[in-house]
Amino acid sequence: EGVTNAVMVLRVDITPFAKQAVQEMSDSFRIEHFKEAELLVDITQHQLVPEHQVLTSNEKSELLKRYRLKETQLPRIQPNDPVARYYGMKRGHVVKIIRPSETAGRYVTYRICM
């Protein structure tokens, strides 16, 4: 009771039958599954992966209001993207990506999980 999220770490890939069962159970709570090999390296610390910050719902609404955007106008990030999976992003979540830039110092972009 009271459990809303669960993480499964598997040695091998999940079977299609098990994946379907997990999806059916995910109506009441969220279950994420990772292969053990996917967790050996922290991808957020890799030099080629820019900094990602998942926005709160208030920050998201401020962003959309500030730039007068609709959600559909934001660039997309897939929910099965490794970084999106790392942060547990769901559809509708927005991530702020901060990249170093030679000309501007840093480049900030936003993506919505679709």
N, C-alpha and C positions, 0 to 999 in steps of 0.2 A: 504494500500500500504506500502511496505517496511517491512512487518511483515514476519519474517522467522521462529519464534518459538512461540508456544502457549502451555499453561498448563491448563488442565481442572481438577477441583477438584469436585468429585462426592460423594454424600452420600451413594449410593449403587453402585454395580458393573455395568459396562457398558454392554448393551445388545449386542448380536452378530450382530444384524442389524446395530446398532450405531457404533460398532467397525469396521465393514466393511466400513461404510461411512467415518469414520475418516481415515482409511488406504487409501481410494481412494483420499481423499483431501490432504494426506501427500506427494503427488508428488510435489506440489508447495511449501509447507512449512511443518515444523515438528510440530505435535500435540502430546503432552504427556498427559496421563490421569492417575490420582491417586484417590484412594478412600480416603475419609476423614480420616478414621482410620489409613491408612498407613502413614499419615503425623503427627500423634499425638506424635510420638517419633522420635527424630533425631538419626537414626541408626548409623551415623558416630561417634557419641559421646559414643556409648556403649563400655564397657570395653573389650568385646570379639571381636570387629571389629577392625582390624588393620588399620593403616593409609593408605589411598589411594591417589595417585596423578596422575591425567590424564596428559599424556605427550603431548606436542605440536608436530606438524608434523616434525619440525626440530629435536626435542629430539628423536622422534621415529626413524628417519633415522640415527641419530648418534648411537643409541642403536644397530640397526641392523648391521650397519657398524662395530662398535666396537667389537661385538661378532661374526661377520660373519654369521649372521642368515638370514633366510627367514621368512616372516610372519607366514608361516605354521608351523614353528618349535617352536613358542612360545606357552606356555600353554594358554588355552582359558578361557574367562569369557563370560557368556551368556548375551545378551542385556536385558533380563528380570530379571537378578540378581538385588536384591534390591539396592545394592551400585551402580551398573552400571546405573540403572534408576535414582538414586539420582543425579548422576553427568551428566545425559543426554548423556551417551556414545552411539555412533553409531558404526556400523560395521567398523572395521579397526582401531578404536581408541585403544591405548595402555595405560594401567594403571600400575603404579609402586606401589607395595604393600610392606610396611615396617612393619615387625613383630618383636616384642621383642624376643630374643633368650637367653636362659640361658647359652649356651656355647659360642656363638659368639657375644653376646651383642645385635645385631640386624641382621635380615635376610631380604634381599631384593629380591623380585621376580617381574617379569613382566608378564602381561597377556594381550592378545589381545581380543577385543570384536568380537565375531563371531556369 
